[in-house]
Amino acid sequence: MGAGAAALLVFVLVMLHLRKDENPTAQLAFKARRVDLAGRMQLDLASASEAEKSAVLATTDRDSQTLADQSRAASGKVEQERVELGELLTAGGTQGEKELLTQFTASFTDFQRVDNELLALAVKNTNVKAYSLAFGPAAGALDEMIAALDRLMAANSDSSDAKAVMRLAFHAQVGALRIQALLPPHIAEESDRRMDALEASMAAEDNQVRESLDGLSGLAKVSKDPDLATARARYADFGRIRTQILAFSRENTNVRSLSISLNEKRKVMLVCQAALSALQQAILAEPIEGTTYGTPVRPR
């Protein structure tokens, strides 16, 4: 046992002597390689985050998917560089440097978890799709309904039912427009409770519209009018589109992904970058005999 311990001591002393006598140029190159890897990790991490934010803000599925793929690719490069840096630190890093890399690894695991959730939401663009339906087909159907009721009121302005026609048609128009006005706040809303309240208001207005249209159908002089049939058909179209809009809005993928990006993702990104910066500074601070590489020189 004594001989074994002595042999081990000799080996350690030889290794320390060889380490001490390493060529400063080789030590500088080894240091530069590690510093460069840490810097590339910072840049690729920033690239992943930038592509992620662009994916969240993109307005088409294709653009969101392309940018999400770019973000994942940049994140994959960070992982490759992390493994490579870990191997270099195992070969010649300090214990403090290894601990800093371990800290980064834990933070980067959180970064990837948040990114996976965020990007999966961003590529769906459900809020964007809801807005597109609300200001496109839904608005078009409602415009046609209102125009048909305007023609109906004009055609019956001199009839004995003129007041009733005007009152019922006007109530139908106002109720439909109120529903339309409630759609954008619903699409932008993050709270399910507030969405419930908005949908309850829409349901109340919908009842008014339907009752008014039914009232018009109960008037003999207008019950068979083609404009009334058009108004009812277009309002039915509006109702079907509204159902799609509310379903997309409830998924809320754009609102949720933006919230995650601005809050949880930003925080974990700062922790990752701080760990890399500390690691880079620790590597730069390693002393190399006969050099001042990485150490600020006091000006004369």
VEXDREN-2710 file (C-alpha; in Angstrom, 1 decimal):
% VEXDREN-2710
k/r/px/py/pz
1/MET/0.0/0.0/0.0
2/GLY/2.9/2.3/0.8
3/ALA/4.5/1.6/-2.5
4/GLY/1.2/2.4/-4.3
5/ALA/0.8/5.6/-2.5
6/ALA/4.3/6.7/-3.3
7/ALA/3.8/5.9/-7.0
8/LEU/0.6/7.9/-7.0
9/LEU/2.4/10.9/-5.4
10/VAL/5.2/10.7/-8.0
11/PHE/2.6/10.6/-10.8
12/VAL/0.8/13.7/-9.4
13/LEU/4.1/15.6/-9.0
14/VAL/5.1/14.7/-12.5
15/MET/1.8/15.9/-13.9
16/LEU/2.0/19.2/-12.0
17/HIS/5.5/19.7/-13.2
18/LEU/4.5/19.1/-16.8
19/ARG/1.5/21.4/-16.4
20/LYS/3.7/24.1/-15.1
21/ASP/6.2/23.6/-17.9
22/GLU/3.5/23.7/-20.6
23/ASN/4.2/26.1/-23.4
24/PRO/2.4/29.4/-22.7
25/THR/1.4/29.6/-26.3
26/ALA/-0.4/26.3/-26.0
27/GLN/-2.1/27.4/-22.7
28/LEU/-3.2/30.6/-24.4
29/ALA/-4.7/28.6/-27.3
30/PHE/-6.5/26.3/-24.9
31/LYS/-7.9/29.3/-23.0
32/ALA/-8.9/31.1/-26.2
33/ARG/-10.7/28.0/-27.4
34/ARG/-12.8/27.8/-24.2
35/VAL/-13.5/31.6/-24.2
36/ASP/-14.5/31.4/-27.9
37/LEU/-16.9/28.6/-27.2
38/ALA/-18.5/30.5/-24.3
39/GLY/-18.9/33.5/-26.5
40/ARG/-20.4/31.5/-29.4
41/MET/-22.9/30.0/-26.9
42/GLN/-23.9/33.5/-25.9
43/LEU/-24.4/34.6/-29.5
44/ASP/-26.3/31.4/-30.5
45/LEU/-28.5/31.8/-27.4
46/ALA/-29.3/35.3/-28.4
47/SER/-30.0/34.2/-32.0
48/ALA/-32.4/31.5/-30.7
49/SER/-34.2/34.0/-28.6
50/GLU/-34.5/36.6/-31.4
51/ALA/-35.9/33.9/-33.8
52/GLU/-38.4/32.9/-31.1
53/LYS/-39.7/36.4/-30.6
54/SER/-40.0/36.8/-34.4
55/ALA/-42.0/33.5/-34.5
56/VAL/-44.3/34.9/-31.8
57/LEU/-44.9/38.1/-33.8
58/ALA/-45.2/36.5/-37.3
59/THR/-48.6/36.8/-38.9
60/THR/-48.6/33.6/-41.0
61/ASP/-48.3/30.0/-40.1
62/ARG/-45.5/29.5/-42.6
63/ASP/-43.4/32.4/-41.3
64/SER/-44.0/31.3/-37.7
65/GLN/-42.9/27.8/-38.5
66/THR/-39.8/28.9/-40.4
67/LEU/-38.7/31.2/-37.5
68/ALA/-39.5/28.5/-34.9
69/ASP/-37.3/26.1/-36.8
70/GLN/-34.5/28.7/-36.9
71/SER/-34.9/29.2/-33.1
72/ARG/-34.7/25.4/-32.5
73/ALA/-31.6/25.1/-34.8
74/ALA/-29.8/27.9/-32.9
75/SER/-30.7/26.3/-29.6
76/GLY/-29.3/23.0/-30.9
77/LYS/-26.0/24.7/-31.7
78/VAL/-25.9/26.0/-28.1
79/GLU/-26.3/22.4/-26.9
80/GLN/-23.5/21.1/-29.1
81/GLU/-21.2/23.9/-27.9
82/ARG/-22.1/23.2/-24.3
83/VAL/-21.1/19.6/-24.7
84/GLU/-17.8/20.5/-26.4
85/LEU/-17.0/23.1/-23.7
86/GLY/-17.8/20.5/-21.0
87/GLU/-15.3/18.2/-22.5
88/LEU/-12.6/20.9/-22.5
89/LEU/-13.3/21.9/-18.9
90/THR/-13.1/18.2/-17.9
91/ALA/-9.7/18.1/-19.6
92/GLY/-8.3/21.3/-18.1
93/GLY/-10.8/23.6/-16.4
94/THR/-11.0/24.6/-12.8
95/GLN/-13.6/23.4/-10.4
96/GLY/-15.2/26.8/-10.3
97/GLU/-15.5/26.8/-14.1
98/LYS/-17.2/23.4/-14.1
99/GLU/-19.6/24.6/-11.5
100/LEU/-20.5/27.6/-13.6
101/LEU/-21.1/25.3/-16.6
102/THR/-23.3/23.1/-14.4
103/GLN/-25.3/26.2/-13.4
104/PHE/-25.7/27.2/-17.1
105/THR/-26.8/23.6/-18.0
106/ALA/-29.6/23.8/-15.4
107/SER/-30.7/27.2/-16.6
108/PHE/-30.5/26.1/-20.3
109/THR/-32.7/23.1/-19.5
110/ASP/-35.3/25.5/-18.3
111/PHE/-34.7/27.7/-21.4
112/GLN/-35.4/24.7/-23.7
113/ARG/-38.5/23.7/-21.7
114/VAL/-40.0/27.2/-22.0
115/ASP/-39.0/27.4/-25.6
116/ASN/-40.7/24.1/-26.5
117/GLU/-44.0/25.3/-24.9
118/LEU/-43.8/28.8/-26.4
119/LEU/-42.9/27.8/-30.0
120/ALA/-45.6/25.1/-30.0
121/LEU/-48.1/27.8/-29.3
122/ALA/-46.6/30.5/-31.6
123/VAL/-46.9/28.4/-34.8
124/LYS/-50.7/28.0/-34.3
125/ASN/-51.5/31.7/-34.6
126/THR/-55.1/31.2/-33.4
127/ASN/-55.5/34.8/-32.3
128/VAL/-54.3/36.0/-35.7
129/LYS/-56.8/33.7/-37.4
130/ALA/-59.6/34.9/-35.2
131/TYR/-58.8/38.5/-36.1
132/SER/-58.8/37.6/-39.8
133/LEU/-62.2/36.0/-39.5
134/ALA/-63.6/38.9/-37.4
135/PHE/-62.5/41.6/-39.8
136/GLY/-63.0/39.5/-42.9
137/PRO/-65.9/37.0/-43.4
138/ALA/-67.7/38.0/-40.2
139/ALA/-67.7/41.7/-41.0
140/GLY/-68.8/41.0/-44.6
141/ALA/-71.7/38.8/-43.5
142/LEU/-72.8/41.5/-41.0
143/ASP/-72.6/44.3/-43.6
144/GLU/-74.8/42.3/-46.0
145/MET/-77.3/41.7/-43.2
146/ILE/-77.5/45.4/-42.2
147/ALA/-77.8/46.4/-45.9
148/ALA/-80.7/44.0/-46.4
149/LEU/-82.5/45.4/-43.3
150/ASP/-81.9/48.9/-44.6
151/ARG/-83.6/48.0/-47.9
152/LEU/-86.4/46.4/-45.9
153/MET/-87.1/49.5/-43.9
154/ALA/-86.9/51.7/-47.0
155/ALA/-89.4/49.5/-48.9
156/ASN/-91.9/49.6/-46.0
157/SER/-91.5/53.2/-45.0
158/ASP/-95.0/54.1/-46.1
159/SER/-96.8/50.9/-45.0
160/SER/-99.0/50.6/-41.9
161/ASP/-96.3/48.5/-40.3
162/ALA/-93.5/51.0/-41.0
163/LYS/-92.9/51.8/-37.3
164/ALA/-92.8/48.2/-36.3
165/VAL/-90.5/47.3/-39.2
166/MET/-88.2/50.1/-38.4
167/ARG/-88.1/49.3/-34.6
168/LEU/-87.5/45.6/-35.1
169/ALA/-84.9/46.0/-37.9
170/PHE/-83.1/48.7/-36.0
171/HIS/-82.9/46.5/-32.9
172/ALA/-81.6/43.6/-35.0
173/GLN/-78.9/45.8/-36.5
174/VAL/-77.8/47.3/-33.2
175/GLY/-77.6/43.9/-31.5
176/ALA/-75.5/42.5/-34.3
177/LEU/-73.1/45.4/-34.2
178/ARG/-72.7/45.1/-30.5
179/ILE/-71.7/41.5/-30.9
180/GLN/-69.2/42.5/-33.6
181/ALA/-67.8/45.2/-31.2
182/LEU/-67.3/42.5/-28.5
183/LEU/-65.2/40.2/-30.7
184/PRO/-61.9/42.1/-30.8
185/PRO/-61.7/42.4/-26.9
186/HIS/-62.5/38.7/-26.6
187/ILE/-59.6/37.8/-29.0
188/ALA/-57.2/40.1/-27.2
189/GLU/-58.3/38.9/-23.7
190/GLU/-56.0/36.6/-21.6
191/SER/-58.4/35.9/-18.8
192/ASP/-60.9/33.0/-19.2
193/ARG/-63.3/34.7/-16.7
194/ARG/-63.3/37.9/-18.7
195/MET/-64.0/35.9/-21.9
196/ASP/-66.9/34.2/-20.2
197/ALA/-68.4/37.7/-19.4
198/LEU/-67.9/38.9/-23.0
199/GLU/-69.6/35.7/-24.3
200/ALA/-72.5/36.2/-21.9
201/SER/-73.0/39.7/-23.3
202/MET/-72.8/38.4/-26.8
203/ALA/-75.5/35.8/-26.0
204/ALA/-77.8/38.4/-24.6
205/GLU/-77.4/40.5/-27.8
206/ASP/-77.9/37.4/-29.9
207/ASN/-81.2/36.8/-28.3
208/GLN/-82.3/40.4/-29.1
209/VAL/-81.3/40.0/-32.7
210/ARG/-83.1/36.7/-33.1
211/GLU/-86.2/38.0/-31.4
212/SER/-86.2/41.1/-33.6
213/LEU/-85.8/39.0/-36.8
214/ASP/-88.6/36.6/-35.6
215/GLY/-90.8/39.7/-35.0
216/LEU/-90.2/40.8/-38.6
217/SER/-91.1/37.4/-39.8
218/GLY/-94.4/37.7/-37.9
219/LEU/-95.4/40.7/-39.9
220/ALA/-97.5/39.6/-42.8
221/LYS/-96.4/42.4/-45.2
222/VAL/-92.6/41.6/-44.8
223/SER/-92.5/37.9/-43.9
224/LYS/-92.0/36.9/-47.5
225/ASP/-89.7/39.8/-48.4
226/PRO/-86.4/38.5/-50.0
227/ASP/-84.4/41.1/-48.0
228/LEU/-85.6/39.7/-44.8
229/ALA/-84.6/36.2/-45.9
230/THR/-81.2/37.6/-46.9
231/ALA/-80.8/39.3/-43.5
232/ARG/-81.6/36.1/-41.7
233/ALA/-79.2/34.0/-43.9
234/ARG/-76.4/36.5/-43.5
235/TYR/-76.9/36.6/-39.7
236/ALA/-76.8/32.8/-39.6
237/ASP/-73.5/33.0/-41.5
238/PHE/-72.2/35.5/-39.0
239/GLY/-73.2/33.2/-36.1
240/ARG/-71.3/30.3/-37.6
241/ILE/-68.2/32.4/-38.2
242/ARG/-68.5/33.8/-34.7
243/THR/-68.4/30.3/-33.3
244/GLN/-65.1/29.7/-35.1
245/ILE/-63.7/33.0/-33.9
246/LEU/-64.5/32.2/-30.3
247/ALA/-62.9/28.8/-30.6
248/PHE/-59.7/30.3/-32.0
249/SER/-59.8/33.0/-29.4
250/ARG/-60.2/30.5/-26.5
251/GLU/-57.0/28.7/-27.6
252/ASN/-55.3/32.1/-27.3
253/THR/-52.0/30.9/-28.6
254/ASN/-50.6/34.3/-29.7
255/VAL/-51.5/36.0/-26.4
256/ARG/-50.2/33.1/-24.3
257/SER/-46.9/32.8/-26.3
258/LEU/-46.3/36.5/-26.1
259/SER/-46.9/36.5/-22.4
260/ILE/-44.4/33.6/-21.9
261/SER/-41.9/35.3/-24.2
262/LEU/-42.0/38.6/-22.3
263/ASN/-42.0/37.1/-18.8
264/GLU/-40.8/33.5/-18.2
265/LYS/-38.6/33.3/-21.2
266/ARG/-36.9/36.7/-20.7
267/LYS/-36.1/35.7/-17.1
268/VAL/-34.5/32.4/-17.9
269/MET/-32.6/34.0/-20.8
270/LEU/-31.0/36.5/-18.5
271/VAL/-30.0/33.7/-16.1
272/CYS/-28.4/31.7/-18.9
273/GLN/-26.5/34.7/-20.3
274/ALA/-25.3/35.7/-16.8
275/ALA/-23.9/32.1/-16.2
276/LEU/-22.1/32.2/-19.5
277/SER/-20.7/35.6/-18.9
278/ALA/-19.4/34.5/-15.5
279/LEU/-17.9/31.4/-17.0
280/GLN/-16.1/33.4/-19.7
281/GLN/-14.7/35.8/-17.1
282/ALA/-13.5/32.9/-15.0
283/ILE/-11.6/31.3/-17.9
284/LEU/-10.1/34.7/-18.8
285/ALA/-8.9/35.1/-15.2
286/GLU/-6.8/31.9/-15.3
287/PRO/-3.2/32.9/-14.8
288/ILE/-0.6/32.0/-17.4
289/GLU/3.0/32.5/-16.4
290/GLY/4.7/35.3/-18.4
291/THR/1.4/36.6/-19.9
292/THR/-1.4/39.1/-19.0
293/TYR/-3.9/37.5/-21.3
294/GLY/-7.4/38.2/-20.0
295/THR/-6.2/40.4/-17.2
296/PRO/-6.6/44.1/-17.5
297/VAL/-3.2/45.9/-17.6
298/ARG/-3.1/49.1/-15.4
299/PRO/-2.2/52.1/-17.6
300/ARG/0.9/54.0/-16.7
END
